[in-house]
Amino acid sequence: MVPRAEQRSELGTDAYHGGVVYPRHAALHPAKYQNGLLARVIEAGAQVAPYCPVLDIERSAAGFTLRTPHGAITARDVTDETYLKASQQEQLLQAAVDSAGLCQFSNPTAEDMAKFVSAQHGVDWSADDVIALGRRCLKEEREFNLRAGFGRDADELPSFLRTEPIKTPAGDAVFDLPDELIDTFWDDL
């Protein structure tokens, strides 16, 4: 416990009424983390276009073309299945982030989380261990919901997501992944 009289030494302010210090508790500064990632991307030779809005997205058989004020970028091999797989991977990662008590806005990668967990707990974790944690969390949440009586019928997206368009840089859009594809989410989890 940190009494109010000593909090300035921990926090640099007298604005609070005391606090608690957890010396082995992990913390992450989102802006410093983002700046560190940006530096590594630039060091790796990637081109970065800051303040570059996507003005238009065109879907074609070849994938997607994103038009920006600086030119066009084409993403090939993007399908409904790849959307689902990317969503699944992100949900696995975010379940692990939640379990570790980290802020989702820090947007850590599985590799980053493995380093955090390894350093904090003195274990040797890999990105696969992080994803396995997320997988276990999602499976346990689903099992809990099923036992509580929430089956597939309670797992539907609200219909307005498919009928009421939202404004995007590429124009109006609705959620358009077919239910049959969404139902496969759990198949290889």
N, C-alpha and C positions, 0 to 999 in steps of 0.2 A: 504494500500500500504506500502511496505517496501522499503525505499530508499536504494541505493547501500551502503551507508555509514553505515547502520544498519543491513545489511543482515547477517553478521557473527553471530549476536545474535540469528537469527532464523535458519540459515542453517549450521553454523560452517565453512563457506567458503566465500571467496571473488570472486569466479569464475564467478558469474553471475552479471547482471546489475540491480538488484532489484527484487522485486517479490510481491506476494499477499499472505496474510495469511487468510484462511477461518477457523475461530476458531471452527465452528460446522461441519466441513467437515470430513467425515470418511476416514481413511487410513488403509492400511493393509500391513505389511511387509511379503512377501511371504515365505521367509526362516524361520522367526520366527513362522509363522502360521504352516508351515509344521512340524517344530520341536515340536511345542505344540501338534499337532495331533498325531505325533509319540509317544510322551510321554504318551498321554492318551490311545493309543492302547496298549502300553506295560503295563501300569498300569492295564488295563482291563484283562491282562493275555494272550493276543494274541502272537503268535510266529511271529517274524519278521526275514526275511532272506535277509539282505542287499546284494547288489551286486550279485543278484541271477538271471541271465538271463534265460529266457525260451528257451530251446534248441529245443523243438519239441512240437507240439500240435497234438493230435490224436482225431478225431471226431468219436464217436461211438453212438450206440443206447442209451447208458447210459449217454451220455453227452460228456464232453471233458476231456482229460487227458493232463496235462501240465508237461513236463519233465524238470527238472532243475538239476544242478550239485549236489543239496542236496536231490534229490528224486522227487517223482511224486505227483501231486495234481490233484484230480478229481473234476470236477464241474458237478453235475447232473442237469437234468431238464433244460438244455440250448437248446432252440429251436430258429428257425427263429423269432417266435412271441416274445420270451423274448428279442432277440436282438432289435427288433423294439420297444418294450416297454421301454427298457433301453435307446435307442436313444431318444425316445419321452421325457422321464423324464429329460435326460441331456439337451435337447434343451429347455425345459421349464425352467429349472434352469438357463441356460446360458442367456436366454432372460431376466430373472429377474436380473441377474448379470449385463448385459449390461445396463438395465434401471436404476440401482442404481449407475452406474458409477464405479463399482468395476473392478478390473483386473481379467480377466478369468484365468490367470496363478496362481492366489491365490487358485483357485479351491474350493471355499467355499461350504459347504453343505447348504441345504435349512434351516436347523436349525441355522447354523451360520449366514446366511443372516438375518433371523428373529431377532436374537439378535442384529445385527448391526443396522438394521432399527429401532428397538424398542429403542435402546440407543440413536441413532442420532436424532430421531424425537419425542421421548417421547410418543410413542404409544406401544400397546401390540400386536405385530405381532407373528404369528406362522409360522411353515414351510408351512402349507397349504396356508397361505396368500401369501407367496413368490411364490409358484407354481401357484396360481391364477393370480398373476401379470404376470408371464411368459406366462401363457395361454392367457391372454388378449393381450399381446404383439404379440404373434404369430398369433392370430386370426385377429388382426388389420393389421398386415403386409400382411397376406394372402388376406384380403378384399381389401386393397390398391392395391395389385398386380392384383387381379381379375378386379377391376375397371379400372386399367391401361391397361387391355387387355392381361395380362399374365395368361392364363388358364393352364389346366392340360398338354397341349401339350408343354408348356414352362417349365414344372416342371420335365423334364426327366433328369436322370443322363447321363453324356456323355458316349457313347457306349464303349469307350476305357477302362472304369473302369471294364467292364464285360469281356473284351477280352484280355487286355494287363496285364499280371501278374506283381505283385510287389513282391519283395523279402521279406520274413518274416523268423523268426527263424524256423517256421514249413515248410518252402518251399515256392514255388510260390503260390500266392493267387490272386483271382479276387473277385470283389463284386458279390455276388450271391443270394441276396434276391430277390424273384420274385416281379415284378411290382404290381401284384394283392395284395400282402401283404403290400407293401409300400403305395398303395392307401388307405389302411385302417388307415393310420396315423391320419387323420383328423376326423375319425368316432367318436371316444370317447374323442376328445379334447374339 
